Amino acid sequence: MRLAIIASLTVLLSLLTGCSGPGSRGEQPNVVILMTDDQGYGDLGVHGNPLLQTPHLDKLYRQSVRLTDFHVSPTCAPTRAALMTGRYSNRTGVWHTVMGRSFLGRAEKTMAEIFASHGYRTGIFGKWHLGDNYPFRPQDRGFQQSVVHGGGGVGQIPDFWGNDYFDDTYLDRGQARAFEGYCTDVWFSEAIDFIEQHREVPFFCYLATNAPHSPYRVDDRYSRPYGESGVTSSRASFYGMITNIDENLGRLISLLDRLDLTRKTIFIFLTDNGTAEGAALDRNGFVIDGFNAGMRGKKGSQFEGGHRVPFFIRWPDGGLEGGRDISELTAHIDVLPTVMELCGIPFPDSVNFDGVSLERLLTGKVQSLPERVLVVDSQRLEYPIKWRRSAVMSSRFRLIDGTRLFDVRSDPGQVKDVAAEYPQEVDHLRSAYQKWWEGLGPSLAAVERIVVGKNAGEISRLTSHDWHYVELPDSFGSEGERNPPWNQRQVTRGYRANGTWTLEVAQSGAYEIVLTRWPLELDWTLGSPGEAGSESEEIGVSLAISGARIEAGERRIEWMVDQGDRGVVQQMRLDKGALDLKASFLLGDGDTVGAYYAYLKRLE
């Protein structure tokens, strides 16, 4: 009798918690999130695109519950920060794609950390874009398995030099590893291996492709049919990359079917911002060529085309199937609290989500959400500017940049400004934005710092992609958009810029600092013109480097160097705590250029 009571209590506890213990299958569903890069709402056949062939996405659409008024941020890293935390990206310290403003705040708890703490195996495959150094890397933020490229795209400065989408070198749990095949094929193959390895336990698989982000490269067999239809070569390749993604989605779905995991897996598909190449726009953001599902704007825009994206969710065992549209206003900040509730994971007391759980809406327990106001903006700056490229959204209206108002129910293309007709609505949305802005508080001024010297001998690789306080010639930049060199082609061209790395020295001691123009995986000297890496075949520009300078806090060291060296080495003592580090090469013409790469390690 006593054993029966204990057994009954155990079963009841399992049902109440939704978890049978770490690492056990129990009743916990798996979670797969597939997010593509720069694919907009109109870049699917099922959304009316007259050219694109996406049969597997179309089938998933028919099997899923679809959120038709779902919004993300207008650019890459901010969307990823909001998705991972359930919080507005500006609050997490992420509002840009470079300049250290893509580092996800150290205090934030990620989706991977939450799932790992509740018995899930966690893996990421593809694009991370929330920091390439400790403590911001995926393996530092809850992912037990990770295969990713560097920076915000293949061919950017933090990425392995010369990666060009084919037979590249990626980071496998932080270690460089050569892969064979096309990038998207690699991400899906690694995800498939991960799922096969962990099919007996609950898993969270975050599959974030870099495709169809530029540069637009794909095997000709995918792009040729679109080129023959008369579109530009770049759009043909863009569509070809989506076709390849769709083909890989078919592989992944077949695996879930074969392993009998389809019914017990929450499968989510979304994209990270509006289209980058599916439509050409005029100066006001209206489509003049291509297809954008009737929306104004595209990637980077505060109009609908910049941030309204597809969102499909399928979970047969949870009743999420059969093809159903939900038109409520929803966003990326809702995804984490939603999947947590679907999986029976309690909300941590330490996290204040900006998003809400959509579980009751998705399962049909309620037909609508309480009226809400959401904000997205595009702040590609060192420090955000109030109202800049912002959209304040209610279920019916969009307030753009704090001044223009559009009724998206009657005017989904956002053609007519109706601010004068609805002054009370303007005031209401402005008030909501003001409260949101004030709530961001100190996060707008905070600086996240790369930690160096945590372990003796461990090398921290710094790149110009993450410079703060960027110095450029006066002819560069507009509206404060003075970005650092962020892609390999700029390094090859000798892009004359400078900036500062914001660091935190973990332990006081002697440090070795190596400054280079080229990454150390290359055998090129400081004076070598190099090659343009993945962006071009052109020969680069030689820089007449005659000296080097390090500014570490209040200290400044300057010395002569030899152009025939691969890099220059300096040892200096660094004290524990915050440190702003600037490293420059002195040129023969009296000018300077920042060291695009620096390698730091604490000596024994």
C-alpha positions in Angstrom: 0.0 0.0 0.0 2.8 2.4 1.0 4.6 1.7 -2.3 1.5 2.3 -4.3 1.0 5.7 -2.6 4.6 6.6 -3.3 4.3 5.6 -6.9 1.1 7.6 -7.3 2.7 10.7 -5.7 5.7 10.3 -8.1 3.4 10.2 -11.1 1.4 13.2 -9.9 4.6 15.2 -9.3 5.8 14.3 -12.8 2.5 15.6 -14.3 2.5 18.8 -12.2 6.1 19.7 -13.1 6.0 18.5 -16.7 9.4 16.9 -16.2 10.6 13.5 -15.3 14.1 14.6 -14.3 17.1 15.9 -16.1 18.0 14.0 -19.2 14.8 11.9 -19.3 12.3 11.8 -22.0 9.2 12.1 -19.8 6.5 14.3 -21.3 8.7 17.2 -22.3 8.5 18.0 -26.0 11.6 18.7 -28.0 12.1 22.2 -29.4 13.5 23.0 -32.8 13.7 26.6 -33.9 14.7 27.3 -37.5 15.5 30.9 -38.2 16.8 32.1 -41.6 18.7 35.3 -42.2 17.3 38.2 -44.3 14.4 36.2 -45.7 11.3 38.4 -45.6 7.6 37.7 -45.3 7.2 37.7 -49.1 10.1 35.3 -49.7 8.0 32.2 -49.6 5.9 30.6 -52.3 3.0 30.2 -49.9 2.9 33.9 -49.2 2.3 34.7 -52.8 5.8 35.0 -54.3 5.3 34.3 -58.0 8.7 32.8 -58.5 10.0 31.1 -55.4 9.6 27.4 -55.1 9.5 26.4 -51.4 7.5 23.2 -51.3 8.7 22.0 -47.8 8.1 25.4 -46.2 4.7 25.5 -47.9 3.8 22.1 -46.5 5.0 23.2 -43.0 2.8 26.2 -43.4 -0.2 24.0 -44.0 0.6 21.9 -41.0 1.2 24.8 -38.6 -0.5 27.5 -36.5 0.6 30.8 -38.2 1.1 34.1 -36.5 0.3 36.5 -39.3 1.1 39.8 -37.4 4.4 38.7 -35.9 7.3 41.2 -35.6 11.0 41.0 -35.0 13.7 43.7 -35.0 14.7 45.2 -38.4 18.3 43.8 -38.3 20.1 40.6 -37.3 21.6 40.7 -33.8 18.8 42.6 -32.1 16.3 40.0 -33.2 18.5 37.2 -31.9 19.0 38.9 -28.5 15.2 39.3 -28.1 14.5 35.7 -29.2 17.1 34.3 -26.8 15.9 36.3 -23.8 12.2 37.2 -24.2 13.3 40.8 -23.6 13.6 43.9 -25.8 17.0 43.8 -27.4 17.8 47.4 -26.3 17.4 46.3 -22.7 19.9 43.5 -23.2 22.6 45.8 -24.6 22.1 44.7 -28.3 20.9 47.3 -30.8 23.6 47.1 -33.5 25.4 44.4 -35.4 28.9 45.7 -34.8 30.8 48.1 -32.4 30.4 45.9 -29.4 26.7 46.5 -29.5 26.0 42.9 -30.5 27.2 41.6 -27.2 24.3 40.0 -25.3 24.5 41.4 -21.7 26.2 39.2 -19.2 23.3 39.4 -16.8 20.8 38.1 -19.3 19.5 34.5 -19.1 19.2 32.8 -22.4 16.8 30.3 -23.8 19.6 27.7 -23.9 20.5 28.3 -20.3 16.9 27.9 -19.2 16.4 24.7 -21.2 19.7 23.2 -20.2 18.9 23.7 -16.5 15.7 21.7 -17.0 17.2 18.6 -18.5 17.4 19.5 -22.2 20.4 19.0 -24.5 21.1 22.2 -26.2 22.7 22.9 -29.6 23.2 25.8 -32.0 24.1 25.5 -35.6 24.9 28.4 -37.9 24.7 32.1 -36.9 25.0 33.3 -33.3 26.0 37.0 -33.7 25.8 37.9 -30.0 29.5 38.0 -29.3 32.6 36.0 -30.4 34.6 36.3 -27.1 34.2 35.2 -23.6 31.7 35.6 -21.9 29.4 36.1 -24.9 30.0 33.0 -27.0 27.3 30.4 -27.4 29.2 27.9 -25.3 29.2 30.5 -22.5 25.5 31.1 -22.8 24.0 27.6 -22.3 24.7 25.8 -25.6 26.3 22.4 -24.9 27.0 21.9 -28.6 27.8 24.7 -31.1 29.0 24.9 -34.7 28.9 28.5 -35.8 30.6 31.0 -38.0 32.1 34.2 -36.6 30.5 37.7 -36.5 27.3 38.5 -38.3 28.0 36.6 -41.5 30.4 34.3 -43.4 33.2 36.5 -44.7 33.1 39.1 -42.0 36.2 39.9 -40.0 35.6 37.7 -36.9 35.0 34.7 -39.3 37.8 32.4 -40.4 39.7 34.2 -43.2 38.6 33.2 -46.7 35.3 31.5 -45.8 33.1 31.8 -48.9 30.1 29.5 -48.1 31.8 26.4 -49.6 34.2 24.0 -47.7 34.7 26.5 -44.9 36.2 26.5 -41.4 33.8 27.1 -38.6 34.0 27.1 -34.8 33.0 23.8 -33.2 32.6 24.5 -29.5 35.1 27.3 -30.0 37.7 25.3 -31.9 38.4 25.9 -35.6 37.3 22.9 -37.7 37.3 22.4 -41.5 34.0 21.3 -43.0 33.2 20.1 -46.5 30.1 21.3 -48.4 27.9 24.3 -48.7 27.3 26.3 -45.4 23.5 25.6 -45.2 24.0 21.9 -45.9 26.6 21.9 -43.1 24.3 23.5 -40.5 21.5 21.1 -41.3 23.8 18.1 -41.2 25.2 19.1 -37.8 21.7 19.7 -36.5 20.6 16.3 -37.8 23.5 14.6 -36.1 22.7 16.4 -32.9 19.1 15.3 -33.0 20.0 11.7 -33.8 22.5 11.6 -30.8 19.9 13.0 -28.4 16.7 11.5 -29.6 16.1 9.6 -26.3 16.2 12.8 -24.2 14.5 16.2 -24.7 16.6 18.5 -26.8 16.6 22.2 -27.9 18.0 22.7 -31.4 18.5 26.2 -32.6 19.2 26.1 -36.3 20.0 29.6 -37.4 21.2 29.7 -41.1 23.3 32.6 -42.4 21.6 32.1 -45.7 20.1 33.9 -47.6 22.3 36.8 -46.2 24.8 38.3 -48.6 27.1 37.7 -50.2 24.7 35.8 -52.4 26.4 32.5 -53.2 24.9 29.2 -53.9 25.4 26.3 -56.4 24.3 27.3 -59.9 21.7 24.5 -60.0 19.7 26.4 -57.4 20.0 29.9 -58.8 19.9 29.1 -62.6 16.1 28.6 -62.8 15.5 32.1 -61.3 18.1 33.7 -63.5 16.3 32.3 -66.5 13.1 34.0 -65.3 14.7 37.4 -65.8 15.5 38.6 -62.3 18.8 40.1 -61.4 21.7 37.8 -60.7 21.8 38.8 -57.0 18.1 38.0 -56.6 18.4 34.8 -58.5 21.2 33.7 -56.1 19.1 35.0 -53.1 16.1 32.9 -54.2 18.4 30.0 -54.9 19.7 30.1 -51.4 16.1 29.9 -50.1 15.5 27.0 -52.4 18.5 25.2 -50.8 17.2 26.0 -47.3 13.8 24.5 -48.3 15.5 21.4 -49.6 17.4 21.0 -46.3 14.2 21.6 -44.4 12.8 18.5 -46.2 15.8 16.5 -45.0 15.2 17.6 -41.4 11.5 16.9 -41.4 12.1 13.5 -42.9 14.5 12.8 -40.0 11.9 13.7 -37.4 9.4 11.5 -39.1 11.8 8.6 -39.4 12.8 8.9 -35.7 9.1 9.1 -34.7 9.8 12.6 -33.1 7.5 14.7 -35.2 4.5 14.6 -32.9 6.5 15.3 -29.8 8.6 18.1 -31.2 7.7 21.8 -31.1 8.9 23.0 -34.5 9.1 26.8 -35.1 10.1 28.6 -38.3 10.7 32.3 -38.4 13.1 34.8 -40.0 15.2 37.5 -38.4 14.1 40.6 -40.3 12.6 41.8 -43.6 13.9 40.8 -47.0 17.3 42.0 -48.1 17.1 41.2 -51.8 13.5 40.1 -52.6 12.4 43.6 -53.6 13.9 46.9 -54.8 12.4 50.0 -53.3 12.2 53.7 -54.1 13.5 56.4 -51.8 10.2 56.2 -49.8 10.4 52.5 -49.2 7.7 51.5 -51.8 8.4 48.4 -54.0 9.4 49.2 -57.6 10.6 45.7 -58.5 10.2 42.3 -56.9 7.7 41.0 -54.4 7.3 42.1 -50.8 3.8 40.8 -49.9 2.3 44.3 -50.3 4.5 45.8 -47.5 6.5 49.0 -47.4 10.2 48.8 -46.5 12.6 46.0 -46.2 15.6 45.0 -43.9 16.6 47.8 -41.6 13.3 49.7 -42.1 10.8 50.8 -39.5 8.0 50.1 -41.9 6.3 46.7 -41.9 8.6 45.2 -44.6 11.5 45.7 -42.2 10.2 43.7 -39.3 7.0 41.8 -40.0 8.0 38.2 -40.8 6.6 34.7 -41.0 6.1 32.6 -37.9 4.9 29.0 -38.1 4.6 26.7 -35.1 3.8 23.0 -35.2 3.4 20.5 -32.3 0.9 17.7 -33.1 0.9 16.3 -29.6 0.1 19.7 -28.2 -2.7 20.3 -30.7 -0.8 22.9 -32.8 -1.3 21.6 -36.3 -3.8 21.6 -39.2 -3.2 25.1 -40.7 -4.7 28.0 -38.7 -4.0 31.7 -38.8 -3.8 33.9 -35.7 -3.9 37.6 -36.5 -3.1 39.0 -33.0 -0.1 41.3 -32.6 2.9 39.2 -31.5 6.7 39.5 -31.5 10.0 37.8 -31.0 9.9 38.7 -27.2 7.0 36.3 -26.9 8.8 33.2 -28.1 10.8 32.2 -25.0 7.9 32.6 -22.5 5.7 30.7 -24.9 7.9 27.7 -25.4 8.7 27.6 -21.7 5.0 27.3 -20.9 4.4 24.7 -23.6 7.3 22.7 -22.2 6.1 23.0 -18.6 9.2 25.0 -17.5 8.5 27.5 -14.7 9.4 31.1 -15.2 12.5 32.1 -13.2 11.9 34.7 -10.6 15.1 36.5 -11.6 13.8 37.3 -15.2 11.3 40.0 -16.1 10.1 39.1 -19.6 8.9 41.9 -21.9 7.1 39.2 -23.9 4.1 37.2 -22.9 3.3 33.5 -23.3 1.0 32.8 -26.2 0.2 29.3 -25.0 -3.5 30.0 -24.4 -3.8 31.8 -27.8 -2.1 29.1 -29.7 -4.1 26.3 -28.2 -7.4 28.1 -28.6 -8.2 28.6 -25.0 -8.6 32.3 -25.8 -9.3 34.0 -29.1 -7.5 37.2 -28.5 -4.9 38.9 -26.3 -5.4 42.0 -24.1 -4.7 45.1 -26.1 -0.9 45.7 -26.1 1.7 48.1 -27.6 5.0 46.8 -28.9 8.1 48.7 -30.1 10.7 47.9 -32.6 13.5 50.2 -33.8 16.7 50.3 -35.9 19.5 51.8 -33.8 22.6 51.2 -35.8 24.7 53.5 -33.6 27.1 53.5 -30.7 24.4 55.0 -28.5 20.7 54.9 -29.3 18.7 58.1 -30.2 15.2 58.5 -29.0 12.5 57.9 -31.7 15.2 56.9 -34.3 13.7 54.6 -37.0 11.0 53.4 -34.6 7.7 51.7 -35.0 5.2 51.8 -32.1 2.6 49.2 -32.8 -0.9 48.5 -31.6 -3.2 46.0 -33.2 -4.5 48.6 -35.7 -2.0 51.4 -35.9 1.7 52.0 -36.4 3.4 55.2 -35.2 6.5 55.7 -37.3 9.4 57.8 -35.8 7.0 59.4 -33.3 5.2 61.5 -35.9 3.5 59.6 -38.8 0.6 57.3 -38.1 -0.7 54.5 -40.3 -3.8 52.4 -40.0 -2.5 49.0 -41.2 -6.0 47.4 -41.2 -7.3 49.7 -43.9 -3.9 50.6 -45.4 -1.4 47.6 -45.0 1.0 49.2 -47.4 1.4 52.2 -45.1 0.7 54.8 -47.8 -1.5 57.4 -46.0 -0.4 59.2 -42.9 -3.5 59.6 -40.7 -1.9 61.3 -37.7 -4.0 64.4 -38.1 -7.2 62.2 -38.1 -6.3 60.3 -34.9 -4.5 62.7 -32.6 -5.5 60.7 -29.5 -4.0 57.5 -31.0 -0.7 59.4 -31.6 -0.7 60.6 -28.0 -1.4 57.1 -26.8 1.4 55.5 -28.7 3.8 58.3 -28.0 3.1 57.9 -24.3 3.7 54.1 -24.5 7.0 54.7 -26.3 8.0 57.2 -23.6 7.4 54.7 -20.9 9.3 52.0 -22.9 12.2 54.3 -23.4 12.4 55.4 -19.8 12.2 51.7 -18.8 15.4 50.9 -20.8 17.2 53.0 -18.2 21.0 52.4 -17.7 21.2 49.7 -20.4 21.4 52.5 -23.0 24.6 53.8 -21.6 26.1 50.5 -20.3 29.1 49.0 -22.1 29.6 45.2 -22.2 33.2 44.2 -21.9 35.2 41.3 -23.3 36.9 39.4 -20.5 40.5 38.6 -21.0 43.0 36.7 -18.9 40.5 34.5 -17.1 42.8 31.5 -17.6 46.6 31.7 -18.1 47.7 31.0 -21.6 44.2 31.3 -23.1 44.2 33.5 -26.1 41.5 36.2 -26.7 41.2 37.2 -30.3 40.0 40.7 -30.8 38.9 42.2 -34.1 37.9 45.6 -35.4 34.4 44.4 -35.8 33.9 45.1 -32.1 35.6 48.5 -31.8 33.9 51.2 -29.8 34.5 55.0 -30.3 35.2 54.5 -33.9 37.4 57.1 -35.7 36.8 57.4 -39.5 37.7 60.0 -42.1 35.1 62.8 -42.2 33.8 61.6 -45.5 32.5 58.3 -43.9 29.3 57.8 -42.2 26.0 59.6 -41.9 23.4 60.1 -39.1 26.1 58.9 -36.7 26.5 55.6 -38.6 30.3 55.5 -38.3 30.9 51.8 -38.3 34.2 50.0 -37.8 35.8 47.7 -40.5 33.6 44.6 -40.2 34.3 42.5 -43.4 37.4 41.0 -44.8 37.3 43.1 -47.9 37.8 46.2 -45.9 40.9 44.8 -44.3 42.3 43.9 -47.7 41.6 47.5 -48.9 43.5 48.9 -45.9 40.4 50.7 -44.6 41.8 53.6 -42.5 39.9 53.6 -39.3 40.6 53.2 -35.6 38.8 52.3 -32.5 38.9 51.0 -28.9 38.2 47.6 -27.4 36.4 47.7 -24.1 37.8 44.9 -22.0 37.7 43.6 -18.5 41.0 42.1 -17.2 40.1 39.1 -15.1 43.4 38.9 -13.3 46.3 41.2 -12.8 49.6 40.1 -14.4 51.9 40.1 -17.3 50.1 39.9 -20.7 51.4 39.3 -24.2 49.7 41.4 -26.9 50.2 40.5 -30.5 49.0 43.1 -33.1 48.4 42.1 -36.7 46.9 43.4 -39.9 45.9 39.9 -41.0 44.6 37.0 -38.8 47.2 34.5 -37.6 45.7 31.7 -39.6 47.4 33.4 -42.6 51.1 33.5 -43.2 51.0 37.1 -44.5 53.3 39.9 -43.3 52.4 43.3 -42.1 53.4 44.8 -45.5 51.7 42.1 -47.6 48.8 43.4 -49.8 47.0 40.1 -49.2 43.9 39.0 -51.0 40.3 40.0 -50.5 39.2 36.9 -48.8 35.7 35.8 -49.3 34.3 39.0 -50.7 36.4 39.4 -53.9 39.3 38.1 -55.9 41.0 41.4 -56.2 44.5 42.0 -54.8 44.6 44.2 -51.7 46.4 47.3 -50.7 49.8 47.3 -49.1 50.2 49.5 -46.0 53.6 51.1 -45.3 53.6 50.2 -41.6 56.6 51.6 -39.8 55.6 51.5 -36.1 53.0 50.4 -33.6 51.3 52.0 -30.6 49.3 50.6 -27.7 47.1 52.8 -25.5 46.0 50.9 -22.5 44.1 53.1 -20.2 46.5 56.0 -19.3 49.6 54.2 -20.6 50.9 54.6 -24.1 53.7 52.6 -25.7 55.1 53.3 -29.1 57.9 51.4 -31.0 59.3 50.8 -34.5 58.4 47.6 -36.4 59.5 45.7 -39.5 57.0 45.2 -42.4 58.4 41.7 -42.9 57.0 40.5 -39.6 53.7 38.7 -39.4 52.8 40.7 -36.3 54.3 42.7 -33.5 54.5 41.5 -30.0 54.5 43.6 -26.8 54.4 42.5 -23.2 52.9 44.7 -20.5 51.3 44.4 -17.1 47.6 44.8 -17.0 45.7 45.3 -13.8 42.4 43.6 -12.9 39.4 45.6 -13.9 37.9 47.6 -16.7 40.4 48.6 -19.5 40.0 50.5 -22.7 42.6 49.3 -25.2 43.5 51.0 -28.5 46.1 49.5 -30.8 47.4 51.4 -33.9 49.9 50.9 -36.7 51.9 54.0 -37.7 52.2 54.6 -41.4 55.0 56.1 -43.4 52.7 59.0 -44.6 52.2 60.1 -41.0 48.7 58.6 -40.8 47.6 55.7 -38.5 45.3 52.7 -38.9 43.9 50.5 -36.2 45.2 47.0 -35.8 42.4 44.9 -37.3 43.4 42.0 -35.1 44.9 41.7 -31.6 45.7 38.5 -29.6 45.9 38.8 -25.8 47.0 36.2 -23.3 48.0 36.2 -19.7 51.4 34.7 -19.1 52.0 32.1 -16.5 
